[in-house]
Amino acid sequence: MKTEDIKGLADSDLVEKVKEARAELFNLRFQLATGQLDNPGRIKTVKKDIARLLTELRARELSASRDAAAS
């Protein structure tokens, strides 16, 4: 998932995407443990996607708190 795509999402959509990505990461780790994982590089990609999503959520929280403090 690209940064431009993430910035275009609403807050509720970001939270939902984080939940979906964490579930996918769990499933990938489970497949890795059982020897059924075809593409181990996918784990790294999903972890980075989660980090991007959480970073955007945190940036929005910080900007909202700055705006509230400035008022």
N, CA, C and O of each residue as an XYZ file, in Angstrom:
284
protein
N       0.846     -1.161      0.000
C       0.000      0.000      0.000
C       0.897      1.230      0.000
O       1.862      1.305      0.760
N       0.574      2.184     -0.851
C       1.397      3.373     -0.990
C       0.935      4.476     -0.050
O      -0.215      4.504      0.388
N       1.842      5.367      0.245
C       1.559      6.463      1.168
C       0.432      7.350      0.650
O      -0.399      7.816      1.431
N       0.399      7.584     -0.641
C      -0.662      8.418     -1.218
C      -2.031      7.791     -0.990
O      -3.005      8.490     -0.709
N      -2.099      6.470     -1.114
C      -3.357      5.756     -0.889
C      -3.789      5.857      0.566
O      -4.973      6.015      0.866
N      -2.822      5.766      1.460
C      -3.113      5.803      2.892
C      -3.628      7.177      3.297
O      -4.576      7.277      4.077
N      -3.018      8.231      2.779
C      -3.420      9.585      3.152
C      -4.825      9.922      2.668
O      -5.475     10.813      3.215
N      -5.294      9.218      1.650
C      -6.624      9.460      1.126
C      -7.737      8.766      1.894
O      -8.913      8.995      1.615
N      -7.387      7.927      2.852
C      -8.389      7.174      3.604
C      -8.882      7.955      4.820
O      -8.172      8.801      5.364
N     -10.089      7.660      5.226
C     -10.645      8.247      6.444
C     -10.065      7.522      7.656
O      -9.496      6.437      7.528
N     -10.213      8.130      8.834
C      -9.668      7.540     10.054
C     -10.233      6.151     10.320
O      -9.491      5.235     10.675
N     -11.531      5.991     10.151
C     -12.148      4.682     10.400
C     -11.637      3.632      9.409
O     -11.477      2.463      9.761
N     -11.384      4.057      8.172
C     -10.840      3.135      7.179
C      -9.420      2.719      7.539
O      -9.034      1.568      7.331
N      -8.642      3.653      8.077
C      -7.278      3.336      8.497
C      -7.280      2.289      9.607
O      -6.497      1.339      9.580
N      -8.159      2.471     10.572
C      -8.247      1.512     11.679
C      -8.641      0.133     11.148
O      -8.103     -0.885     11.584
N      -9.566      0.108     10.223
C     -10.009     -1.164      9.634
C      -8.873     -1.824      8.852
O      -8.701     -3.041      8.921
N      -8.102     -1.036      8.114
C      -6.972     -1.575      7.348
C      -5.909     -2.150      8.282
O      -5.297     -3.172      7.972
N      -5.690     -1.498      9.419
C      -4.719     -2.009     10.391
C      -5.187     -3.367     10.914
O      -4.390     -4.299     11.027
N      -6.460     -3.478     11.227
C      -7.002     -4.761     11.710
C      -6.832     -5.851     10.666
O      -6.436     -6.972     10.984
N      -7.138     -5.513      9.402
C      -7.015     -6.492      8.327
C      -5.560     -6.912      8.125
O      -5.270     -8.091      7.927
N      -4.652     -5.942      8.175
C      -3.239     -6.242      7.966
C      -2.685     -7.096      9.102
O      -1.881     -7.999      8.870
N      -3.109     -6.813     10.318
C      -2.645     -7.625     11.455
C      -3.171     -9.051     11.352
O      -2.464    -10.000     11.692
N      -4.403     -9.207     10.888
C      -4.956    -10.550     10.692
C      -4.190    -11.278      9.592
O      -3.908    -12.471      9.710
N      -3.858    -10.562      8.531
C      -3.092    -11.179      7.449
C      -1.701    -11.588      7.932
O      -1.208    -12.662      7.588
N      -1.074    -10.728      8.728
C       0.242    -11.050      9.273
C       0.175    -12.298     10.152
O       1.056    -13.155     10.083
N      -0.860    -12.400     10.970
C      -1.044    -13.592     11.797
C      -1.144    -14.842     10.921
O      -0.500    -15.855     11.189
N      -1.959    -14.752      9.875
C      -2.131    -15.901      8.988
C      -0.827    -16.263      8.275
O      -0.514    -17.441      8.101
N      -0.069    -15.243      7.866
C       1.205    -15.511      7.203
C       2.190    -16.184      8.152
O       2.910    -17.100      7.757
N       2.221    -15.732      9.395
C       3.113    -16.353     10.379
C       2.688    -17.792     10.661
O       3.527    -18.673     10.848
N       1.396    -18.015     10.687
C       0.885    -19.365     10.900
C       1.295    -20.262      9.735
O       1.724    -21.397      9.947
N       1.166    -19.763      8.512
C       1.567    -20.529      7.333
C       3.069    -20.809      7.349
O       3.511    -21.891      6.963
N       3.851    -19.820      7.800
C       5.296    -20.008      7.882
C       5.636    -21.128      8.865
O       6.502    -21.960      8.593
N       4.957    -21.143      9.994
C       5.226    -22.151     11.023
C       4.849    -23.550     10.559
O       5.489    -24.530     10.940
N       3.812    -23.642      9.738
C       3.367    -24.956      9.266
C       4.010    -25.359      7.942
O       3.754    -26.448      7.429
N       4.845    -24.478      7.391
C       5.539    -24.807      6.151
C       4.702    -24.641      4.902
O       5.027    -25.232      3.872
N       3.651    -23.869      4.954
C       2.771    -23.694      3.807
C       2.939    -22.341      3.121
O       2.228    -22.054      2.158
N       3.853    -21.513      3.590
C       4.020    -20.166      3.046
C       4.798    -20.219      1.741
O       5.912    -20.742      1.692
N       4.207    -19.678      0.685
C       4.842    -19.685     -0.630
C       5.794    -18.499     -0.804
O       6.851    -18.632     -1.423
N       5.416    -17.337     -0.256
C       6.203    -16.120     -0.454
C       6.564    -15.510      0.899
O       5.787    -14.723      1.438
N       7.719    -15.853      1.456
C       8.079    -15.324      2.770
C       8.329    -13.818      2.765
O       8.292    -13.194      3.825
N       8.576    -13.232      1.624
C       8.767    -11.786      1.530
C       7.501    -11.010      1.812
O       7.554     -9.817      2.113
N       6.383    -11.665      1.718
C       5.090    -11.021      1.979
C       4.983    -10.577      3.441
O       4.323     -9.581      3.735
N       5.620    -11.300      4.349
C       5.581    -10.941      5.770
C       6.198     -9.558      5.958
O       5.639     -8.720      6.666
N       7.333     -9.320      5.337
C       8.013     -8.035      5.440
C       7.149     -6.906      4.874
O       7.078     -5.818      5.447
N       6.504     -7.175      3.757
C       5.650     -6.173      3.124
C       4.466     -5.804      4.009
O       4.129     -4.627      4.140
N       3.843     -6.793      4.607
C       2.679     -6.552      5.461
C       3.097     -5.777      6.712
O       2.377     -4.881      7.154
N       4.251     -6.115      7.282
C       4.737     -5.392      8.455
C       4.984     -3.920      8.133
O       4.684     -3.043      8.943
N       5.526     -3.657      6.961
C       5.760     -2.264      6.552
C       4.446     -1.532      6.317
O       4.321     -0.352      6.642
N       3.473     -2.228      5.755
C       2.155     -1.616      5.556
C       1.524     -1.236      6.890
O       0.941     -0.159      7.023
N       1.641     -2.122      7.877
C       1.107     -1.827      9.205
C       1.794     -0.600      9.783
O       1.138      0.266     10.361
N       3.102     -0.521      9.632
C       3.850      0.626     10.150
C       3.413      1.916      9.459
O       3.276      2.950     10.112
N       3.196      1.866      8.161
C       2.743      3.057      7.428
C       1.371      3.513      7.914
O       1.134      4.704      8.112
N       0.476      2.554      8.102
C      -0.868      2.883      8.564
C      -0.839      3.492      9.965
O      -1.503      4.496     10.223
N      -0.077      2.889     10.858
C       0.002      3.404     12.220
C       0.677      4.771     12.267
O       0.309      5.616     13.082
N       1.652      4.991     11.406
C       2.323      6.288     11.345
C       1.343      7.372     10.916
O       1.333      8.463     11.486
N       0.529      7.080      9.925
C      -0.453      8.063      9.470
C      -1.497      8.333     10.548
O      -1.897      9.480     10.748
N      -1.939      7.295     11.240
C      -2.900      7.499     12.332
C      -2.308      8.395     13.415
O      -2.979      9.297     13.916
N      -1.063      8.147     13.772
C      -0.416      8.940     14.817
C      -0.213     10.384     14.358
O      -0.382     11.310     15.151
N       0.140     10.584     13.110
C       0.312     11.943     12.582
C      -1.004     12.708     12.640
O      -1.023     13.900     12.948
N      -2.087     12.031     12.348
C      -3.393     12.684     12.416
C      -3.771     13.013     13.854
O      -4.357     14.064     14.116
N      -3.438     12.122     14.791
C      -3.707     12.400     16.212
C      -2.923     13.624     16.676
O      -3.462     14.486     17.370
N      -1.671     13.697     16.296
C      -0.833     14.813     16.706
C      -1.304     16.139     16.114
O      -1.318     17.163     16.796
N      -1.690     16.109     14.842
C      -2.169     17.347     14.227
C      -3.490     17.793     14.841
O      -3.739     18.991     14.971
N      -4.337     16.840     15.219
C      -5.607     17.187     15.859
C      -5.360     17.796     17.244
O      -6.041     18.741     17.640
N      -4.383     17.250     17.975
C      -4.096     17.796     19.304
C      -3.444     19.172     19.197
O      -3.681     20.034     20.044
N      -2.628     19.388     18.171
C      -2.031     20.705     17.954
C      -3.091     21.735     17.613
O      -3.046     22.869     18.090
N      -4.045     21.334     16.785
C      -5.122     22.242     16.395
C      -5.988     22.594     17.600
O      -6.417     23.737     17.754
N      -6.238     21.617     18.442
C      -7.059     21.840     19.635
C      -6.322     22.755     20.626
O      -6.944     23.597     21.274
N      -5.012     22.589     20.740
C      -4.235     23.413     21.663
C      -4.107     24.844     21.155
O      -4.008     25.779     21.950
N      -4.107     25.017     19.855
C      -3.983     26.350     19.269
C      -5.285     27.146     19.399
O      -5.274     28.376     19.347
N      -6.370     26.459     19.563
C      -7.680     27.148     19.643
C      -7.927     27.748     20.992
O      -8.975     28.355     21.215
